[in-house]
Every structure is written in structure tokens, then in C-alpha cells.
Amino acid sequence: MSGSDPTFLGRVSAVSGASITVKLAESLASGLAIINGHTYRVGQVGSFVRIPQGYQDLYGVVSEVGAKVAPEIASTDTGDTGRWMRIELAGEAIGDRFERGLSQHPNINDTVHIVTERDLRRIYGHGGADQVQIGTLSSAENIAVKLSLDSLVTRHSAVLGSTGSGKSTAVASLLRSIISPAEGGGSSGARIILLDIHGEYSKPLSDVAKVFSTTPQGGESPLYVPFWALEAGELLDFVAGGLTDNHEIVFTDKIQELKAARLEAGSIPGLESQSLTVDSPIPFSLHKLWYELIDFETTTFIGPQRDQPALESAGSAETLTPPKYQPHAMGAAGPFINQAARGIRRPLNLLRSRLLDRRYDFLLHPGPWEPDLNGEVEKDLDVLLEGWLGHDKPLTILDLSGVPSTVLVRLIGSILRITYEALFWSREKTEGGILRPLLVVMEEAHRYLSPESGPNASGIVKRIAKEGRKYGIGAMLVSQRPAEIDETILSQCGTLIALRLSNPADRARVRGSLPDNLAGLTDLLPVLRTGEAIISGEAARLPVRCRITLPSENHQPRSSDPNVTEAWVRRRNAEGYDRMVASWRAQRTTAVSVHLNINRVPVIDNTDEEGEGDGS
């Protein structure tokens, strides 16, 4: 039976735990097999095999292939070719039901077969709504590779690969496969937030996404993150620098006072005065915070009781003009300094500097979310969250390419904290993460999730990684340096999509994070083709070497390498370096040095009317 079976590979010769060794059959002379009109590569590392066990089938992945240097002279087995394969067992199937793990092991001389398209249907099911097709098997391009969408989102995932390995294109393809697969259907009601650090995804995914940017262009919305929605410690760390405990108490007491005054001026749904804390997301004015504190610090007094302010000019909280007092004197006549001053002029000067720096407007002057001096705002957080999570498109892109590097980590942490807290506390409502799960895709994760980047972003991502599954919040990390990502965060990623990786430290981190014992597959990481990946974990029924489907050219991210030969062979065009300096100074790629007043007049095409007149 084995000799006539085109799927027959060989027989089991050794079993050790989840690893088995297979002696290849003599009839297997070619590296290709044609079965039912489909071509399969035989003996490829990463390909699948099937081992029948009566009513049950075991499935495994080829991790190593070899042959003896020379045949043994004393061998009496004329069918011994000396060729062998090592298989890592991964799961079993009874009937049409496939399960990860093993309930039994094969015996010596059990037959081993190629996995065909029919077998893959048993493993991946029959195209249910849970399965998302992302590419094809590298060893059999007629077999589609599918991932479980439920496991991909709730158990978290990581897309890892060196620069130029096709990482950004793989992410764009994966998101399109989830939202609008080629065969139709898809998850049109998906909720996905993509943190785009380099501005690569805005144009290629604009048809399925709403884009928010700190430097918006045509069709994009401005990105604002209200400072008053952050925790007080995070906010003060940015606007006032590192504070001592005593100085921090001065700031937090004043913030608490301003928030309490806002609550007294008008009720806020869901908040009672006795439950108000300094971290409650209540609007307050940073201008008023600065003014009242600097006024207290600089006040001088005159009079016999030293209780009359020696004010010369009041200044202005709106324009950040400090009040002016008569300078204190050393004698007994005064003016006298305020003995209760807390010595916080330096952090107050930094706060004023931050408020005047236009680069931080998206955070400190958040448009309609900026409070006036009384803490009143035009729009509340519900409008902000509806813009990020409640629009009619399945994908939200937050373009952070215009954010200064000094605040990038803190901003990402703030965005994630606002999103997580909102979904966490609304988990029993229809807008919460239980009934409408959210996937957060974090590009360039090593920049803000490394141990050196501090706790601003990594703290909330650790919380999402550990607890997000219970509240419908999933994370997808995208990075070219997995060795720099916090080990706790990466270990929580249940699915790994590893593209080409050359750095030994990065490969070692991937090897240690893989849930399956596949040393042979991880050794392939340096030689994978562009767009090819090894996928293992919760979302993949079996560990697989996959060729990810490329999106169309106009839907690919703007991350391709410059064409040096083509650029250098052309004659140099007229260049304006004043435009370069203008963009540098404006911190905006679209800035111009000279504004041209061009009067544009719409052109009316009368061709059809003239044609009709000629034909009449």
C-alpha cells in the first residue's frame, strides 16, 4: 500500500519526546510530488507531515533533513537510502477535529505521509469566520495559510523582522486580510488602532482607515491628546521635569483644587465630589495652575503686619505673563518675601516654556479639548473616543511622524492609557471591549517598550499584555529589534510572525519566545525571503513557514528602499535648500519657504458639447 501511495514519505525510525526521526523511502527519488494535480515540495524544512494512527492522525513539522555520508557496508536493508528527516510533532486530528498537543506517540515503522490540501482542511477547518487567510505555504503554494482571528487578537501577537524583510508590508497585508479579504466578507465592523511612527500607512490604507495626525494633510484629522486626561504624575513629569516629593505635593494639591473647583461649578456625569482624585480626567487650566503658583512664589509684602501684597502689575494667566511685585529689601522697611514660598520657580519656568513651545500643541493646547481658565471645554472625552473608536471605518491610524522624539514615548503611553482606561471601565457596556474588541498595533515597538525607555509606555502595555484579554483589548507588536523589547511583554505574545532576522540576539529572543520546540525552523530566520515568515503560536493551528500575500502596489506602505542607481544616474534638478531649512524649522515635511498666491480657476470641459454640435 505504501509503495503505491503518492503521499508516502518513509517510516518512523526513532521517537524522542515530541521529536521523531523518519527514514525516507527509496521510491522518493525526487524533491517534488504531484498529487491530484497539485505540486508539493518533499522534504522541505517547515513543511507538514501526517502519521496515521488508526482512527487518529498525528501531524508534525519538518525541522531537519539529512543523509548518511556513505552507506553502511554491513547493512542488509537494500531499501535503506541513508536519507532521514526529523519531525517535531505539533497536534492530532480525530475525524474533522484538530487539536494542539498529543495524546499518544507513533511507533517504530509507522508510515509517514505528505500533508495534502485535504489534510489542511481538517486542520484549518472549512473556512469558518474565525479563519483569516494571510498567505500560502512556502512548500506548497496552492495551500492557503490561515490564522485564527480570535486567538490573534485576544492572545496578542508580534510581527518581527529586520529592516527590509517585508515587515511593514506584512502588517498592511495582515490588516487588509482581516478587514476585507480577497474572497469577500471580512470583519467590516473591526476596531483597530495603528500607531504609525513613521507615517508609512496613511496613504496605502486610507480607503479602510480614518487618519489622525499631528501635522494633518488633505483628508486627515488633527490628532489631539488632552493633557487633563493623563495621570497627574505623567503630566508633571513632562511639563515640570523631575520633581522632589515635596515639590510634587505642591503641584498635585493645586491640580486637585482646580479640578474640585470645576466640579463645583457644574456637575459632571459619573463623578461625585467625594470620589474625586488628582488623577480623575477632569478639565483644568494649566495656564491657571502656572499663574496661581508663580503668583504665590513671587509675592512680596509691605505694611506693618507684612500682609499687604506689593503688587505693581497683575500679569495674565492667558498670555503667561507673570505678576510683578516690588523686589524685596534686606532692611526692616520691606518689601518682604513670602516666607511660605515652596521654592518651585524652576519647575514653573519649565512649565511656562512647555506651554509656549508650539511643538507640543497637540498635547498642551488640544484644540476644542483645551480648557479655559475656569476648566470649561468645547468637547469632552466622549467626542475624542468616538473619533478614535466609533467612526464608520474599521481602522484608525494615529500618525505620530511629526511628534518630537522627546515626547514620543510619553505620548504613546498617554494614548494607550486613555484607550485602555475607557474600555476597561466600560466593559459592561456595548461600546466596551467585551462586546466590541479592540486591536492595538504598535509599530517600532522597541523604541518605547525597551527597559531603557522608562515606564511611560511599557507600564500600560504590560497591563494590556497581562489583563487585556479579559477586557477585549489585544496587542500586536511590530519591531525590527525584538531583543530590545521588554521580555515580560514579548513573552505574553501568543502568536509570533517572524520574518527574516539576522542579528543573533534577536534570533535568540525569538527562539526563547516560541511556544513550540522548533529549533530547526528558527535556524531558517536569516535566510527567509522578503515577505516570508515563520508563524507559530496560538493563532496558527500548526507552526508554518508562510509566504505572506503582498497587497497591490498602491496599497503597500511607503517603506521601500530608495533606488540609488536610478536617482544618481539622472541629471541634478534645480534644488531649493531654503525649503529644506523651512521644513526643518517648522518640524513639518510639507512646510514651504515662499507662499505663492496662485489664482486657480476651474477648467470647464466643453468637448462633449462641441462633439454633439458637430454631429447634429
Residue, then its C-alpha position, 0 to 999 in steps of 0.5 A: m500500500s505504501g509503495s503505491d501511495p503518492t503521499f508516502l514519505g518513509r517510516v518512523s525510525a526513532v521517537s524522542g519526546a515530541s521529536i521523531t526521526v523518519k527514514l525516507a523511502e527509496s521510491l522518493a527519488s525526487g524533491l517534488a510530488i504531484i498529487n491530484g494535480h497539485t505540486y508539493r515540495v518533499g522534504q522541505v524544512g517547515s513543511f507538514v507531515r501526517i502519521p496515521q494512527g488508526y482512527q487518529d492522525l498525528y501531524g508534525v513539522v519538518s525541522e531537519v533533513g539529512a543523509k548518511v555520508a556513505p552507506e553502511i557496508a554491513s547493512t542488509d536493508t537494500g531499501d535503506t537510502g541513508r536519507w532521514m528527516r526529523i519531525e517535531l510533532a505539533g497536534e492530532a486530528i480525530g475525524d474533522r477535529f484538530e487539536r494542539g498537543l498529543s495524546q499518544h506517540p507513533n511507533i517504530n515503522d509507522t508510515v509517514h505521509i505528505v500533508t495534502e490540501r485535504d489534510l489542511r482542511r481538517i486542520y484549518g477547518h472549512g473556512g469558518a469566520d474565525q479563519v483569516q487567510i494571510g498567505t500560502l505555504s512556502s512548500a506548497e503554494n496552492i495551500a492557503v495559510k490561515l490564522s485564527l482571528d480570535s486567538l490573534v487578537t485576544r492572545h496578542s501577537a508580534v510581527l518581527g523582522s529586520t529592516g527590509s524583510g517585508k515587515s511593514t508590508a506584512v502588517a498592511s497585508l495582515l490588516r487588509s486580510i482581516i478587514s476585507p479579504a480577497e474572497g469577500g466578507g471580512s470583519s467590516g465592523a473591526r476596531i483597530i488602532l495603528l500607531d504609525i511612527h513613521g507615517e508609512y500607512s496613511k496613504p496605502l490604507s486610507d480607503v479602510a482607515k480614518v487618519f489622525s495626525t499631528t501635522p494633518q494633510g488633505g483628508e486627515s484629522p488633527l490628532y489631539v491628546p488632552f493633557w487633563a486626561l493623563e495621570a497627574g504624575e505623567l503630566l508633571d513629569f513632562v511639563a515640570g521635569g523631575l520633581t522632589d516629593n515635596h515639590e510634587i505635593v505642591f503641584t498635585d494639591k493645586i491640580q486637585e483644587l482646580k479640578a474640585a473647583r470645576l466640579e463645583a461649578g457644574s456637575i459632571p456625569g459619573l463623578e461625585s465630589q467625594s470620589l474625586t482624585v488628582d488623577s480623575p480626567i477632569p478639565f483644568s487650566l494649566h495656564k491657571l495652575w502656572y499663574e496661581l503658583i508663580d503668583f504665590e512664589t513671587t509675592t512680596f509684602i509691605g505694611p506693618q503686619r507684612d500682609q499687604p501684597a506689593l503688587e505693581s502689575a497683575g500679569s495674565a494667566e492667558t498670555l503667561t505673563p507673570p505678576k510683578y511685585q516690588p523686589h524685596a529689601m534686606g532692611a526692616a522697611g520691606p518689601f518682604i518675601n513670602q516666607a511660605a514660598r515652596g521654592i518651585r520657580r524652576p519647575l514653573n519656568l519649565l512649565r511656562s516654556r512647555l506651554l509656549d513651545r508650539r511643538y507640543d500643541f497637540l498635547l498642551h493646547p488640544g484644540p476644542w479639548e483645551p480648557d479655559l481658565n475656569g476648566e470649561v471645554e468645547k468637547d469632552l472625552d466622549v467626542l475624542l473616543e468616538g473619533w478614535l473608536g466609533h467612526d464608520k471605518p474599521l481602522t484608525i491610524l494615529d500618525l505620530s511622524g511629526v511628534p518630537s522624539t522627546v515626547l514620543v514615548r510619553l505620548i504613546g503611553s498617554i494614548l494607550r492609557i486613555t484607550y485602555e482606561a475607557l474600555f476597561w471601565s466600560r466593559e459592561k457596556t456595548e461600546g466596551g471591549i467585551l462586546r466590541p474588541l479592540l486591536v492595538v498595533m504598535e509599530e517600532a515597538h522597541r523604541y518605547l517598550s525597551p527597559e531603557s525607555g522608562p515606564n511611560a509606555s511599557g507600564i500600560v502595555k504590560r497591563i494590556a499584555k497581562e489583563g487585556r484579554k479579559y477586557g477585549i483589548g489585544a496587542m500586536l507588536v511590530s519591531q525590527r529589534p525584538a531583543e530590545i523589547d521588554e521580555t515580560i511583554l514579548s513573552q505574553c505574545g501568543t502568536l509570533i510572525a517572524l520574518r527574516l532576522s539576522n542579528p543573533a540576539d534577536r534570533a535568540r529572543v525569538r527562539g526563547s519566545l516560541p511556544d513550540n520546540l522548533a529549533g530547526l525552523t528558527d535556524l531558517l530566520p536569516v535566510l527567509r525571503t522578503g515577505e516570508a515568515i515563520i508563524s507559530g503560536e496560538a493563532a496558527r493551528l500548526p507552526v508554518r513557514c508562510r509566504i505572506t500575500l503582498p497587497s497591490e502596489n498602491h496599497q503597500p506602505r511607503s517603506s521601500d528602499p530608495n533606488v540609488t542607481e536610478a536617482w544618481v544616474r539622472r541629471r541634478n534638478a534645480e534644488g531649493y535648500d531654503r525649503m529644506v531649512a523651512s521644513w526643518r524649522a517648522q518640524r513639518t515635511t510639507a512646510v514651504s519657504v515662499h507662499l505663492n498666491i496662485n489664482r486657480v480657476p476651474v477648467i470647464d470641459n466643453t468637448d462633449e458639447e462641441g462633439e454633439g454640435d458637430g454631429s447634429 
